[in-house]
């Protein structure tokens, strides 16, 4: 991946506006690396120079996270993406806060994200599934803030961040009144692996996009409660809500958007316990999480 454009092009020379964020990720692939460089640069510059309001800074960071996912989907390796981000941060660190190029670029960002704080909903399409991000006006009842539904056999689940605390949760409903007594999340250990495990010809099969157990981190649920009606899958009457540690959400945000996460539920059985597995596409989880900020 090479980037040798002129000096001016490195300062938000292409559209960084809200329209570019709202279109499907596939349409951004051609410019993904450029957008990632520019948005990383401006995020780093804001951290040093305080260029933007907190709302606008959060919008820019969400856009940066989405551009990162698009760059990986376009075929860049993790090492290439990290190197690109490092170049952008180095550039930002060596520019004066009152430099004309920087102030001009900051003005373009403000114009591009002018209406972002008014948005209450964003949908982030993936290759297989989508994340829906909601910034509710009222917090009187617990609602999904970032969610992805999954069906596995006759069982259903909604997974994501819920409530005012944005806790990582899995809300499941099983036929015939079955009730799991435990749940865990299994994600790739990015410290011991160099990239995702995606089988040849995986296509839409998320089960073919998860790592082997010996290359994984396991997060057990911290809590198990009756799910409030506002968090249940559509038309479900009852269900259980499993709450996971924040570290699990942090681990998912570090993954490649093309891979998947496994959610395992353990149910009592006659003799041996039963395990049911659901799969969630990582997609733009990091971007949706940043949107909520």
C-alpha positions, 0 to 999 in steps of 0.5 A: 500500500503506497501513498505518495500524493502531494502535500495538499491532498493529505489535508482533507482534500477529498470529501469527508462529509456526512454523506460519505459516511452514510453510504455502504462501506463497499462504495468507500473501498476505493478511497478507504486508505486515503480516508483513514489517513486523513481522519486519523491525522485530524483525530490526532491533531484534535487531541493535541490542538483541541480543534473541535467540540466533543460532539464533533470529535466523537463524530470524526472518531466514528468516521475514522473507525469506519474508514479503518474497517473499509481499508481492511475489507479492501484487502490491506493487512493489519500491519499495513493499516497500523503503519498508515495510522502511524504515519498520519499521527506522526504528521499530526505531531509535527504540524503547528496548531496554527498552521494554515493547512491544519486550520483549513482542514479543520474548517472543512471537517466542521462543515462536513460534520455540521449535522452529525450531532443531530443524527439519532440512528446510524446503520453500518452494513456488513458483508453478512449482517449490520449493526444498528446504532441508536442515540435515544432521546429518552433513557427511561427504559433500557434500549439497544444502543448498538445491536445485531440480531442473530438466528441460530436454528430455532433460537434467537439472539440480539447482541450488542450494547444496551442501556445508559451504561452501554453494557455489552449484552446478549439477550436470547430466547429459546423454544420450549422454555429452555433457559441457558444458565451460562454464556460466554463470548469467544474472540480472536486473541490479537496479541497471539495472532497476526490476522483473522482466520477466514476459511477459503470460500467462507462466503456468508458462513460466519462459523467459517470466520472464527479462530480456533480455540487455542488462538482465542480469548474467552469472556464469561458472562458477569450477570444473568437476568430476565430480559426487559421487554424493550431488549427482547427479539421481535415478538418474543415474550420472555428471554434472558439477558447475559451481561459481559465485561467491558474488556470483551467489547474492547477485544471485539473493537480490535478485530478485523471487520471480516471475522466473526465472534462466537457467543456460546450458551450452556443449557442443562441437559439429560446427563451432559450439558448442551451448548448452543452457538450463535455467531456475530459479524464484527463488521463496524462494531468499533465505528458504531461504538464510537458513534455512541460517544 
